[in-house]
Amino acid sequence: MTSLPQQQPEDRPPITAASDWPKECPQMPRTWSSIAFEQKEMVGWFDPGQLARTGVQALLSAVFGSYADRREVQAAFGRPELLDYSAADDLWFDYIADLGDGFDSTYAMARLLAKPALRVASESKSIETQRGKFVVMGGDQVYPTASREEYQDRLVGPYRAALPYADPAPHMYAIPGNHDWYDGLTSFSRLFCQGRWIGGWKTRQTHSYFAIKLPHNWWLWGIDVQLESDIDHPQIEYFRDLAAKEMPKGAKIIICSAEPSWAYLPMQGEKAYENIRVLESETIDPFGHTHMVGLAGDLHTYARYESHEAGQARHRFICGGGGAYLYPTHSLPERFDLPEQGRDVRYGRKSVFPSLRDSKLLSWRALAFPFMNRAFAFFIGALYLVVAWSLQQTSIVLEGINFGPQDTHEQLTYIERIGGWAYNEWWKVFGKTWHLAMVSPSTLIILGLLIFGMIGFADVKSGPGKFFVGLFHGLMHVAALIAVTWASAAFCVRVWPKHPDHFGFTLTFGGLMILIGGAVGAVIMGLYLWLSNRLLGAHTNEVFSCQAIPDYKHFMRFHLTKDGLTMYPIGVKKVPRSWELWMDHNAGATATPGTEWIVPKREGSANRAFLIEDPIDVQ
């Protein structure tokens, strides 16, 4: 958890437009309140409120995006400008994706990107790398959904604090991921397509897709795939025209996509690779060019796949380590075949981060689900309570019980009755619950939604398999609900031997249901995720998203010379959790222009950047 003084809303400075950022070095902040952003925690993906808000916005984006494609609106204002860096004989540039989540992880990566020089080592060598002339952000620059405020707090603020000023200024480019599209690309376009400043970085693109001309006949293409849609016709025409008229034959291309289509092909089928296949067949292959390197995030982990079948090494990366929760490497395919130039080309997995062993060990943390997802635990406990009181009210109606001052009601309510049964009379508890549920429409509706919700949640491809796995998960919750209700009732009828309308009885029962029911229901969810992942290879995303792991972050650094392209995958095993202002950390010292504003209070060996694997050379 981030250890930072949190600003109160009334003390927080107004958001300053990125385009208004001063050309001269801004003054080093002396207090937390003078930093115009809120340091956010990692997004809680199992927080029911968060899920509801994100789901609604994703649904609206998908519906309206089907009728209004902003890429076609962009095309009406002309072609993207060609971004030319080919005059340099020696060029450094960076790539990072899936950032803009929690402050700890996002800022840890931002400050590494911002350093003018960064020395990194692998097991065999140590190398000093240089800050890129530009950085490409590969999608999902903000979580959970795009808005001006979220971009400010989760991206602009941290990157501005990491590099408030630079001369000469490096450039910044970005392609949108699905989370950037959730507001119809409005916030993304304002931030990245209008020549604004993000700290010391200057944005230059005019469209959500672009082409960068690199030295020595290398090119970098950033493509935009809107919410898993097809690549639009104007975008295809732009790259085709570029490949035919401006790129010398034999050009080597780096493609940046928001989705690792190459890894999704064996996981989701041929349709997952359709966009890249169309792009290659219509804009690259006909003109004698080669797709040498593929870069994509979306999966928040590092993996490199390599092929030599075409006579030269080609690489496909999963590189989504900019800040979002970790994704398991042990669930990634070992190999895949990609359709290239009319034949299938085999790519094999060469490196991953974290290691397969570490990834499997981390999956065990899902069993601690209740401690990491308290909002979910409260929600499931409250749901159990609602069902229990629905059964209680049904029993009161059926028995004709009246809690008036003169009534001693001979008949027992549902909670009183099951609370008096011993543990070896469990069959009576289940029988009584079944009888009341069958005559209670509200109970049937809630239980039905719970069970069918779990069936829909089940991450199993086959229809029957999905149904039975989800049904088993749902029935586990129903059984837990009954058991927790029975235990809570047994406790209350002994502590409060009064009518169940007594305030103390009601308060105690409700508290126990939420506390115990929430804990048990959350344990069931964590156990379900872990078992389904280990036994069925399912819920690869959820088994880690429920943990919101900020560690094992990385980015790619590239060095292009006349001798070829060298790629440096730079990682950090554990990001710092405790921060302080530079002015407090270096009391009495004078900061040089562009000095980072925030530094770790303590920085150990696990926080240091290193080479995930030896540098990869491409000729």
N, C-alpha and C positions, 0 to 999 in steps of 0.2 A: 504494500500500500504506500502511496506517495506520502512522504513526510514533509508537508509544506504548510505554511500559514495560509489559510483560505480567506480570500477577500469577501467582505460583506457586499451585497449588491449595491448599497448606497455609496460605498467607498470605491467602487470599481470605476476607473476612468472610462470615458466613452470610447467605443471602437473607432479606431482611426483607419480610414480607407487605405488599402495597400498602395494605391497610386499616389497618395499624399506623403508617403514616407520620405523623409528628407534626404537630399542628395549628399549632405555632409553627415559625418558620423554623429549619431544621436548621443545624448548624455547618458552615461552609465547610471542605471537606477539604483537608488540607495535604500528604497523600501519596497516591500512586496506589493503595496497598493499602487505603486507607480508602474507596475507591469500590467498592460492592458489585456490580460486574458486570464481565464480561470484554469488552474491545473487540474485536469480531469482524471478520474480513475478509469480503469479499463471498463468497457461496456459490459453490463451484465446481461448476457443473451438469454438467460432463463428467468429474468425478471418479468413477471406477467405484464406489468404496465409497459415496459420497454418493448416487449414482443408485440403487444397490441398496437402501439404507436407505429412501430416499424412496419408491421403487417399492413396496416391501413395505408401508409404512405407508399409502400411497394405496390399495393393493389392499384391505387390511384395512378401511380406512375406507369404501370403496365397498361392500364385501360386507356389513359390519355395519350401515352406514347404510341399506341397503335394508330392514332388519328393525327398526331402532330409530331413528326420526326424533326428534331432541331437540326440534324445534320443536313437535311434538305433545305432548311431555312438558311443555314450557313452558306450553302452552295449558291444561293441566290445572290450573295454579296461578293461572288468571285472565287477564284481558286486560292488555296493557301499559298503563302509566300514560301519559296524555297529558302531554307536556312542553310547558309554556306559557311563551312569551316575548313574548306579544302586547301586554303592557302597555307595553313600550318603544316610543317613537315613532321611535327611531333605533337600529338594531341592526347590529353587526358580528359576523360568524361566518366560520369557516374550514372548508375541506375538503381532505383529503389522503388518498392511497391508495397501496397497494403499498409499505409501508415495512418496517421491521424486517429489513433485510438487513445490509450492511456498516456499520460504525460511521461511517466518513467521511460517506457520503451521508445516512444516517438522522439523525445528529446535526446535520449542516449544516442540514437542513430543520427539525428540532426547535427549534433555537436561533432561527431566523427566526420560527417560529410563536410562540415564547415572548416575543419582544420586545414591550413595551407599545405601542411605536409603531415603524413601519417605513416609511421613505421609499423609494419606488421610482419609477423614471422610465422612460418610453418615449422614442422618438425625438422626440415632440412635446410631452410634458408630464411634470411631476414631481409626485407626490402623496404625502402622508403618510397611511398607513393605520394602523388601530388593531388590536391583538390582539383576536381574536374572543371574544365572550361565551361561545362554545362552539366546539369543533372536532369535525367528523365525520370519522372514519377510514373509508375506503370499501372495506375488504377487504384480506386478506392482510397482517395486522399483523405477521406473523412468517414467516421462511423458515429452513430449507426445510420443516420440519414443526413442528406445534404441540406444545409441552411447556412446563412451568413454567420450566425453565432457559432455554430458547430465548427465551421472552417476556421473561424477566428481562434477558438479555444484549443482545438485539436491539431491544427496545422500551422496557420499563420503565426500565432503567438509563439509556439515552441521554436519554429524555424527562425523567426526574427530574433529571439533570445540567443539562439546558437550562433547566428551570423548577423549582427545588427548593421554591419557596414563592411564593404570590401571595395578596393580600388586596385586593379580593375574589377568590375562586378562580374561574377559568373552568371550564367543564364539558367533559367528553369523552364522545362517543358513538362507537359502532363497529358496522359490519355485518361479518359473517364472509365471507371469501373461501374458495376451495378449500383453501388451506394452513391456514387456521384450523380447518377441518373435519377435518383428518387425524387428530385424536385424538377424533373424535366430538363436538367443540365443548366438551369438558370444560374445558380451560385457558381458552378464550375466555370461557365463562360465569362462571368464578371471577373472572376479571380485570375484566370489563366489566359484569357483571349483578348484582353484590353491593355496590354503593355504595362501591367502593374508591377510594383515591387513587393517581394516577400522578404523582408529584412534586406540582406545584402544581395539577394538573387533578383534578377530582372526577368520577367516573363516576356516572351516575344511572339508566341504563336497567335494566329487569328482564328483557327478552327480547332475542333476537337481531334483532328488527325493532322499529321504533318510529315514532312520528309526533311532529313538533315543530310547535306552533302559533306562527307568526311574526306580526309586526305587519302591518296593512293587508291582511288576508285572503290572506296568503301562508302556505304550509305546506311542510314538508319531510318526506318519507317515506323511511325507510331500510328496504329490503326484504331478505329473506334467501332466497337461492336455494341450496339445499343441493347442492353438488357437481353442478351442472348439472341438478338435478331440477326438478320443477314447484313452483310456489308452493303451499304446503300450504293446505288448506281453512280451518283456523282463522285463518291470516294473511289470506286473502282476506276472510273474514267480518269480521275486525277493521277492515280498511280500508274495506270497504263500509259497515259500520255507522257509521264515523267520517264518511265522505263524505255519508251520508244524514241523519244526525242532528246533527252538530256543526259541519259546515263550511257557511257561507253559500254560496248559489249564486254561481257565478262565481269560486270560489277558484282561485288560481294555485298550482301544485304543482311543487316540485323533487323529483325522484325520484333517490335514491342507490341504485345497484345495484352488486354486486361484478363484474358483467360488462357491457361495452359492447354490449349486444344489438343496438343500432342499427348499429354498425360490423360486427358479425358476420353480420348478415343477408345482405349481398352476398358475404361471404366463405364462409359456411357454409350458407346457405339459409334458408328461412322458419322452420324449427324453432327457429333461434337466437333469433328475436324473439318466440316464443310466450308466454313469461312476461310480458313487458311488454304484449303485445297483450291477453292475458287480463286483466291488471291494469287497463288502460285501459278495456276494454269492459265490465267488471263493476263497477268501483268509481269511475271518473272520469267517463266520457262520460254515463252515465244520469242523473247529478245536476248536469250543467251546469258541471262544473269543467274546468280545462285543465292539461295536462301541459306546462308552459312550459320547464322546464330539466331535462335529464337529465345526471347525473354518474356516471361509472364509471371504475374503474381496470382492472386485469387486464392490459391492454397498457401497458407502462411507458414511456409517452410522452405528449405533449400534442397534442391536435387539437380544433378546434372546428368543428362543422357547424351551419349556420343555414338556416332556411326562413322565407319570408314568405307562403307560399301560403294560410295560414289567416287572413290579414288582420292578423296581428301576428307579430312575430319570435319564433320558438321556437329553442332551442339544445340541441344534444346534444354533450356533451364526452367526450373520452377524457382522463383526468387521473390517470395512474398514476405520478407522479414523486416519490413519497415516499421512495425509497431503493433500490429494487430495480434490477437491471441494465436498461440502456436497451433500448428496442424501436425498430426502424426506422420512421421516418415515410414513407419512400418506398414502403413496401408497403401503406399504408393506402388505402382506396377514396377516389376523388375525390368521389363522390356516392352517395346511396342513396335509395330510395323507401320510406317507412314507412307502413303501414296505420293511418290515424288517422281516426276518426269515419266509417268506411265508404268511405274513398277513399285513394288513394296520394298521399302528400305528399313532394315532392322536397326533400332536404337537400343542400346543397353545402358542400364543405370551404373554410373561410375562413382558417384559420391552423394552423400546425404548429410544433413545437419538439422537436428541432432542425429546421433548414430541410431541405428535400428534398436540396439539394446536400450539406450537411454529413452527412446520413444516408447518402447513397451513398458519400461518402468514408470514413466510419467503417466501412462494410462491408468495405473492403479490409483492415482489420486482422485479419480472420478468417484471412488467409494466414499470420499469425504465430501460428497455433494452437499449435504445440509449446511456445512460450515462455510462453503463458498457461495451458496445461493440462498441466503436467508429470506429474501423476498418470495422466492418460489416456495420455500418451506412454510412460510406464513400463509400463502395463498392456498396450498393444498390442505393445511390444517384447518383453515377457515371453511374450505369446501366440505371437509369431513364433518365439521360442526353443523353446517347448514343441512346436510343429509340427516344427521342425528336428530336435530330439532324438527325436521319434517316428519320423521318417523314418530317422534314424541307427540306432535300435534295430531297426527293421524290416530294414534292410540287413544288420545283424550276424546276425540270425536266419536270413535267407535265404541268406547266404553261408557260414554255419556257422563264423563267426570266433570264436576263443577267445583272450582276452587273457591267457593264462597266461604264466609266466616263460619257458617254452621255445618259445612260439609266435611265429613271425615273420609269420604270416598273409599268404600270397601275395595273396589277394583283398583289394581295397580297400573300406573302408567308404564309405558315401554321402558323407560330408563329405570324406574323403581323395580320392575319385574326382573329385567336381565341383571341388574346390579345385585340381586339377591341370589342368583344362581351360582353354584360352585364351578370350578374349572372343568370338572368332569361332566358337566351338563352343557357343554359347548354346542351340542346338536340342538338343544332347545333354543339357544340364542340365535343360531342361524335360521332355525325354523320360524321363530317369532319375527325376525327381521324380514324374511322372505314373505311371510303372510301380510305384514303391514305394507311392504314395498309394492306388492301387487295391487293394493287398493289405494295407493297414494300417487296420483298423477305427477305431482311435483318431484317426488323421489325418483320415479321412473324416468322422468325427463333428465334430471341431473345425472343419474347413473348411466343412462343411455349416452348422454353427451360425453361423459368420462370415458366409457368403453370405446365408443366410436372415434373419439378424439385420439385415443391411444392406437387404434387401428390405423388411422390416418397418419399418425406420427411414425409408425414403424418403418424403418429404412430397409425394406426387403423388396426386391424387384418383382418376384412372382406374386400373382394375386392371392392364391391360397396361403402361401407362406406369410405374406403381409398380414392377412386376416388372422391367422392363428397366433403369430407372434404378438400382434397388437392386442388380440383378445386375451392372451395369457397375461400381458402387462396390465391391461385394464382390470382383469379379475384379481390380480395381486393387490391392486389398490382397493377394490371392493372388500376383499378379505381383511385387509389392514384396517379399513374403516370400521368394520364390524368389531374387530378385536379391540381397537382403541376405544370405541364407544362402550364396549363391555367393561374394559378395565377402568375407564373413567367413571362409569356408573357405579361399579362396585366400590370404588374409593369414596364417592360422594354419599352413597346411602349409609355408609358407616360413619363418616365424619359429620354429615348433616342429616340426622335421622328425622327430617321434617319433610313436608311436602316438596315436590320438585319445583314449586313456584317460589320457594324461599330465595331471597336475593343471594345469600351466601352460597346456597346450593348451585344456583344458576351461574354465578361468577366462577365458582370453582370448576364446575363441569366444563364451561366454555373455555377457561384457561387451559385445562388439561387437554381438551380436544385439539386446541390450536398448537400447544407446545408439543405434546406427545405425537399427535397426528401429523403435525408438520415435520417432525423429525423422522418418523417412520415412513411417511410418504416420500420425503426427499431421499431417504436411504434406498427405498425401492427404485426410484428413478436412477440414482447413481449406479446401483447394482445392475439394473436393466441395461444401462448404457455400456457398462464394462463387459457384461456377459455377451451382449449382442455383438460388441466389437471383437472380442477375443474368439468367440465361437463361430460367428457368422460373417465376420468382416464388415459388419454394418455399423452405422452411426459413427463413421470415422471423423466427421466434423464435430458432432455434438459431444463425443467423449472427451474432447479437448476444449471446445468452446465453453463448456460448463465450468472449466477450471480457470479460464481467462489468464493463461500463463503469459507473462510479459517477457520472458527470457528467450534465449536462443535466437537473437535477432541478427540481421545481416543486410548487406547491400553489395552491389557489384561495382568494381572500379576497372576501367579499361584504359589501356595505353596503346595508341596506334602510331606506328612509325613505318618507315619504308620497308622494314624487315617483317612486318606483319602486325597482327593484333594480339595483345597479351591481356588476359582476363584474370582479375584478382577477386575471388569471393572472400569478403571480409566479414567476420562474424564476432559476436560477443555472446559468451555463454550465459552471463547473468548481468542484467542491467541494474544500475544503482537504484536504491529505493529512498534515499534520504539526500536532500539538496539544500543548498544555501546560496545566497547572493554572492557574486564574486567580490563585491565590496566588503562583505562580512568575512569572507574566507581569506582575503588578502588585505587586512586592515592596514591602512597607511600607505599602500602601494598605489602606483599610478597606472591605470590601464592604457594599453596602446589602442589605437583605433581598430574597431572590429572585434575587440575582446568579447568572449561570450559573457552573458549576464548571469547565468546560473551554473554552478559547479557542484559536483558530488561532495558531501561532507566527508565521506571515506571512499576510497577507490582501491579495491584489492585486485589480485591477479585475475579473478574470475570476471572482473568488469573490463578488462583490457581487450582491445581489438586484436584479432589474430587472423591468419589465413586459414580458411576452412580446409583447403587443399592447396597443393602447390599451384603456382600460376599456370594457366592453360594458354598455350600458344596456338594461334591459327594463322596459317600462311595464305 
